[in-house]
Amino acid sequence: MRILALAHNHPGLQPGGTEVVARNLFRAMRDRMPGIEGMFLAAATAALREPHPGTLLQAAPGGRADEALIHLPHFDRFFLSQPDTHGLAATLGAVMETVRPDIIHLHHPLQFGVETLSLLRLLAPSRTRIVVTLHDYFAICPREGQLLRGDGRLCGGPSLDGCRRCVPDRPSADFVLRQLSLRDALSVADALIAPSRFLRDRFVEAGWDAGRIAVLPNAVPDDRPAAPHRAVLPGARRDRFAFLGHINRFKGSLVALAASARLSAEGVPHRLALHGGTAYQPEAFLSEFGAALAAAPAARHHGPYDAPELPRLIAAADWVVVPSIWYENAPLVVLEAFRHRRPVICGDAGGMAELVRDGVDGLHAPIGDAEGWAEVMARAAGEPGLWERLVEGIRAPPDLDAMASAHLDLYRRLLRRGRAMSAPAIAAAA
């Protein structure tokens, strides 16, 4: 089988969750599964890598022959549209001749644009099947795909009036056109994938066909030893918390810091370590983050980290916190925490709450509520036997081989049954 995988960035340039999952999946299939060939093609902009004059293609970080960057400088984030179809057609045509894919897997329409799906269908051999993973809510939410209202409240789903309130500078017609164009563009795909049931259900509630969406969970590598648990004396408190991820407003670092400040004010001993970079964040947020950090004496920001450092960082923690103020989809940090047998405290809705079983392998806290988070963290640090019981409840997350096998099974079903594959058959791959 020959696979062309496309992602809106390369994790060697920006290690976001979607980029990491997309490349890990491709590498697991390409390197570990017999008979799998292909290419991983990642979009790039000049902000992360300067293009070579005269060509859209460039070698990807790491220098692998089966990975490349494609420079796409123009993109409309509202309509998820890529206007440079002429240059893209020529480049993708050459890629298609080289790869001759049986499967094209698009991991996000960002940078590539939804028009690229129709372009790929025209350029690809007739036998080729197209798969799209819905890694977030971009296709149904015009406000950066987060289903988060302008006032910070969670959004139950798109509506014309609600979307206009969130994006007031757009006329009503734009929202209708966006909805129609995205649904029409994604109908070109032979199957859609959601990494969580929660995400699938949000799309179904927005009018998408549930039968076209297979739920295939994400996975994390298991090629490094699990981080040992921190040595403590019998009966000692498990009161060290770790935040791992991008430092931005939506990942909830401000919520975690406010909760930590409350605990310190109440005399609750604990430590909060924040690991993650602040690149590309607006000055207003950075100022707010600095003030929140200064007000939380038990918290420390340790800056960005690389993936190989993760076991060492987790080894110093008893709990991993995921205080995101939006629903999330299937955050990798939860899987990494479970991989290293750390219970997780996360928001009480969305894909993160789907992964973490409250009272079984972690605890739920009210999304965006610092006071509620402080109460849950105080319980986590102080309740005798709770940490041990939750550790025992942790199930090992899927590994990359399992994720690759599940995707290959779906690919093979599509290739066997062709474009007439029924909706129940797609859903049966979940």
C-alpha positions in Angstrom: 0.0 0.0 0.0 1.2 3.5 -0.9 0.2 6.3 1.4 0.4 10.1 1.0 -0.1 11.7 4.4 -0.7 15.5 4.5 -0.5 17.7 7.7 -0.7 21.4 8.2 2.7 21.5 9.8 5.7 19.3 10.7 6.4 18.5 14.4 10.0 19.3 13.8 9.0 22.9 13.2 6.0 23.1 15.6 5.2 20.1 17.8 1.5 20.5 18.1 -0.7 17.5 18.8 -2.1 17.1 15.3 1.3 17.3 13.7 2.7 14.8 16.2 -0.1 12.3 15.7 0.0 12.6 11.9 3.7 12.0 11.6 3.8 9.3 14.3 1.0 7.4 12.4 2.8 7.7 9.1 6.1 6.6 10.6 4.5 3.7 12.4 3.0 2.4 9.2 6.0 3.2 7.0 8.7 1.9 9.3 7.0 -1.0 11.1 4.4 -2.4 8.7 5.6 -4.6 5.8 4.7 -3.4 2.4 3.8 0.2 3.3 5.4 3.0 1.2 4.6 6.6 0.7 5.4 10.2 1.7 4.6 12.6 4.6 4.0 16.1 3.2 3.7 18.9 5.7 2.6 22.5 4.9 5.0 25.3 6.0 5.0 29.0 6.1 7.9 31.5 6.0 7.3 32.2 9.7 8.7 28.7 10.5 11.0 27.9 7.5 12.1 30.2 4.7 11.2 28.7 1.3 13.7 28.0 -1.4 13.2 30.3 -4.4 11.5 28.8 -7.4 10.0 25.7 -5.7 7.2 25.0 -3.2 8.9 21.8 -2.0 11.7 21.6 0.6 13.3 18.9 2.7 11.6 18.3 6.0 13.4 18.5 9.4 15.3 15.3 10.0 16.3 14.8 6.4 14.2 11.7 5.7 13.7 11.0 2.0 10.0 10.2 2.5 9.2 13.5 4.3 8.9 16.9 2.7 7.6 20.4 3.3 5.4 22.3 0.9 5.3 26.1 1.3 1.8 27.6 1.2 2.0 31.3 2.1 -1.6 32.2 1.5 -4.5 30.9 3.5 -8.0 32.1 4.6 -8.6 30.8 8.1 -12.3 31.7 8.1 -13.3 29.7 5.0 -10.3 27.3 5.4 -9.5 28.2 1.9 -6.2 28.0 0.0 -6.3 30.5 -3.0 -3.0 29.4 -4.6 -4.5 26.4 -6.3 -2.4 26.9 -9.5 1.0 26.5 -7.8 -0.5 23.8 -5.5 -1.8 21.8 -8.5 1.6 21.7 -10.2 3.4 20.7 -7.1 0.9 18.1 -6.0 0.7 16.7 -9.5 4.5 16.0 -9.3 4.1 14.4 -5.9 1.2 12.3 -7.1 3.3 11.0 -10.0 6.1 10.0 -7.6 4.1 8.5 -4.8 1.2 7.0 -6.8 -0.9 6.7 -3.6 -3.5 4.1 -2.9 -4.6 6.2 0.2 -4.4 10.0 0.7 -4.8 10.9 4.3 -5.4 14.6 5.1 -4.9 15.4 8.7 -6.2 19.0 8.7 -7.5 21.4 6.1 -5.4 24.2 7.6 -2.9 25.7 5.1 -3.9 23.2 2.4 -7.4 24.4 2.2 -10.6 22.5 1.6 -10.3 23.0 -2.2 -7.3 20.7 -2.1 -9.5 17.7 -1.5 -11.2 18.2 -4.9 -7.8 18.9 -6.4 -6.4 15.7 -5.0 -9.3 13.7 -6.3 -8.6 15.1 -9.8 -4.9 14.4 -9.7 -4.9 11.0 -8.0 -5.3 7.7 -9.7 -8.9 6.5 -9.9 -8.3 3.7 -7.4 -7.1 6.2 -4.7 -9.2 6.6 -1.6 -9.2 9.8 0.5 -9.5 9.9 4.3 -9.7 13.1 6.4 -9.2 13.2 10.2 -11.2 15.7 12.1 -8.6 16.6 14.8 -10.7 19.5 16.1 -13.8 21.5 15.5 -12.5 23.8 12.8 -15.0 22.6 10.2 -18.0 23.5 12.4 -16.7 26.4 14.4 -15.5 29.6 12.6 -13.8 30.9 15.8 -10.6 29.0 15.6 -12.4 25.6 15.9 -12.7 25.7 19.7 -16.4 25.9 20.3 -15.6 28.6 22.8 -17.7 31.8 22.9 -16.3 35.3 22.9 -17.1 35.7 26.5 -15.2 32.5 27.4 -18.2 30.2 27.8 -18.3 26.8 26.2 -20.5 26.6 23.0 -22.9 23.7 22.6 -22.7 23.9 18.8 -22.8 26.2 15.8 -25.8 28.4 15.0 -26.2 31.4 12.8 -27.0 33.8 15.6 -24.4 32.3 17.9 -21.7 32.4 15.3 -22.5 36.0 14.5 -22.1 37.0 18.1 -18.7 35.3 18.3 -17.5 36.7 15.0 -19.4 40.0 14.7 -17.3 41.4 11.8 -18.7 38.8 9.4 -22.1 39.1 7.6 -24.6 36.3 8.0 -24.0 35.1 4.4 -20.4 34.2 5.2 -21.5 31.7 7.9 -23.9 30.0 5.5 -21.4 29.9 2.7 -18.7 28.5 5.1 -21.0 25.7 6.3 -22.1 24.8 2.8 -18.6 24.9 1.3 -16.9 22.9 4.1 -19.6 20.2 4.1 -19.5 20.0 0.3 -15.7 19.9 0.2 -15.4 17.1 2.8 -18.0 15.0 1.0 -15.2 14.3 -1.5 -13.5 12.2 1.2 -14.3 8.5 1.3 -14.2 8.4 5.1 -13.8 10.8 8.0 -12.0 9.9 11.3 -12.6 11.4 14.7 -10.2 10.6 17.6 -13.0 10.8 20.2 -16.7 10.1 20.4 -17.2 13.5 21.8 -15.9 15.2 18.7 -17.9 12.9 16.4 -21.1 13.7 18.3 -20.5 17.4 18.0 -20.3 17.0 14.2 -23.4 14.8 14.2 -25.3 17.4 16.2 -24.2 20.0 13.6 -25.9 17.9 10.9 -23.1 15.7 9.7 -23.7 12.0 8.9 -22.6 9.9 11.8 -22.2 6.9 9.6 -19.3 8.5 7.6 -17.3 9.2 10.8 -15.2 6.4 12.3 -13.8 6.9 15.8 -10.2 5.8 15.9 -8.3 6.9 19.0 -4.9 8.6 19.1 -1.8 6.9 20.5 1.6 7.7 21.9 4.9 5.9 21.5 5.9 3.3 24.1 9.5 3.0 23.1 10.9 4.6 26.2 10.7 3.2 29.8 7.9 4.6 31.9 9.0 7.3 34.3 9.3 6.0 37.9 7.0 7.3 40.6 8.5 9.8 42.9 9.8 8.2 46.1 8.0 9.3 49.2 7.8 8.1 52.8 4.7 6.0 53.8 1.7 8.3 54.3 3.4 11.3 52.7 1.4 13.7 50.5 1.3 13.3 46.7 1.1 17.0 46.1 3.2 17.8 43.1 1.3 18.8 40.0 2.7 19.2 36.4 1.2 21.2 33.5 2.7 20.0 30.1 1.9 21.8 26.9 1.7 25.1 25.2 1.4 28.1 27.5 -1.6 29.9 26.1 -5.0 31.1 27.3 -6.9 28.1 25.9 -4.8 25.4 27.5 -5.7 26.9 30.9 -2.4 27.8 32.5 -4.1 30.9 34.0 -6.7 28.6 35.7 -4.0 26.4 37.1 -2.0 29.3 38.4 -5.1 30.9 40.0 -5.9 27.6 41.7 -2.4 27.3 43.0 -2.5 30.8 44.4 -5.7 29.9 46.2 -4.1 26.8 47.7 -1.1 28.8 48.9 -3.4 31.4 50.4 -5.2 28.6 52.3 -2.0 27.1 53.5 -2.3 23.9 51.4 1.3 22.7 50.7 1.8 21.8 47.0 4.0 22.5 44.0 2.9 23.3 40.4 5.4 23.0 37.6 4.5 24.4 34.2 6.4 23.0 31.3 5.8 24.6 27.9 6.8 27.5 25.6 5.0 30.9 25.1 5.9 31.4 21.5 3.5 33.5 19.3 1.4 34.5 22.3 0.1 38.1 22.4 1.6 40.6 24.8 -1.7 40.9 26.7 -1.7 37.3 27.6 2.0 37.2 28.4 1.5 40.1 30.8 -1.4 38.3 32.4 0.5 35.1 32.7 3.5 36.8 34.3 1.2 38.5 36.9 -0.5 35.1 37.6 2.8 33.4 38.0 4.0 36.0 40.4 0.9 35.6 42.5 1.3 31.8 42.8 4.4 31.2 45.1 4.2 27.4 44.8 4.3 27.5 40.9 7.3 27.6 38.6 7.4 28.0 34.9 10.3 25.9 33.5 10.0 26.9 29.8 9.7 24.8 26.7 10.8 21.2 26.5 11.5 18.6 23.8 9.7 15.3 23.6 12.6 13.2 24.9 12.6 15.2 28.1 9.0 14.2 28.9 9.7 11.1 31.1 12.1 13.2 33.2 9.6 15.9 33.7 6.8 13.5 34.6 9.1 11.6 37.0 9.1 14.7 39.3 5.2 14.9 39.3 2.5 12.9 41.1 -0.3 14.4 39.0 -0.7 15.8 35.5 -3.1 18.6 35.1 -5.0 19.5 31.9 -6.9 22.7 32.8 -8.0 23.6 29.2 -10.8 26.0 29.0 -12.3 24.5 25.8 -13.5 21.0 25.2 -10.3 19.6 23.7 -10.6 16.5 21.5 -8.1 13.8 22.4 -5.1 15.6 24.1 -1.9 13.6 23.8 -0.8 14.8 27.3 -3.5 12.6 28.9 -2.2 9.6 27.0 1.4 10.4 27.9 0.4 10.7 31.6 -1.3 7.3 31.5 1.7 5.9 29.7 3.8 6.9 32.7 1.1 5.9 35.2 0.2 9.3 36.4 -3.4 10.1 37.3 -4.8 13.1 35.4 -6.9 16.1 36.6 -8.8 17.6 33.7 -11.8 19.6 32.8 -15.2 17.9 33.2 -16.3 17.9 29.6 -15.1 17.2 26.1 -12.6 14.8 24.7 -10.4 15.1 27.8 -13.2 14.0 30.1 -13.9 11.1 27.7 -10.3 9.9 28.2 -10.1 10.5 32.0 -12.5 8.5 34.1 -13.5 10.5 37.1 -12.6 8.7 40.3 -11.1 5.8 38.4 -7.8 7.0 36.8 -8.1 10.7 37.4 -10.3 13.5 38.6 -12.6 16.0 36.8 -12.6 19.7 37.7 -15.0 22.4 36.5 -13.7 23.9 33.3 -12.4 27.4 33.7 -13.3 27.6 37.4 -10.2 28.3 39.5 -12.0 27.9 42.8 -13.3 24.5 41.7 -9.9 23.5 40.5 -8.3 24.5 43.8 -10.8 22.2 45.7 -10.0 19.2 43.4 -6.3 19.8 43.7 -6.5 20.1 47.5 -8.4 16.8 47.6 -5.8 15.2 45.3 -3.0 16.3 47.5 -4.6 15.5 50.8 -6.9 12.5 50.6 -5.1 9.4 51.9 -5.0 6.5 49.5 -6.6 8.4 46.6 -3.5 8.7 44.4 -2.7 5.0 44.9 -6.2 3.9 44.0 -6.3 6.1 40.8 -2.9 4.8 39.7 -4.2 1.2 40.0 -7.1 2.2 37.8 -5.0 3.5 34.9 -5.2 1.5 31.7 -2.3 1.6 29.3 -3.2 3.8 26.3 -3.0 2.6 22.7 0.4 2.3 21.3 1.5 3.4 17.8 1.2 -0.1 16.4 -2.4 -0.4 17.5 -3.2 3.0 16.0 -1.5 2.1 12.8 -3.3 -1.3 12.5 -6.7 0.3 13.1 -6.0 2.9 10.4 -4.7 0.3 7.9 -7.8 -1.8 8.5 -10.0 1.2 7.5 -7.8 1.9 4.5 -8.1 -1.7 3.3 -11.9 -1.7 3.8 -12.1 1.4 1.6 -9.8 -0.1 -1.1 -11.8 -3.3 -1.1 -15.2 -1.8 -1.3 -14.3 1.3 -3.4 -16.2 4.6 -3.2 -19.5 2.8 -2.7 -18.5 1.8 0.8 -21.5 2.1 3.0 -21.9 4.4 6.0 -22.3 1.4 8.4 -19.1 -0.2 7.0 -17.2 3.0 7.7 -18.6 3.2 11.2 -17.7 -0.5 11.7 -14.0 0.4 11.5 -14.3 2.3 14.8 
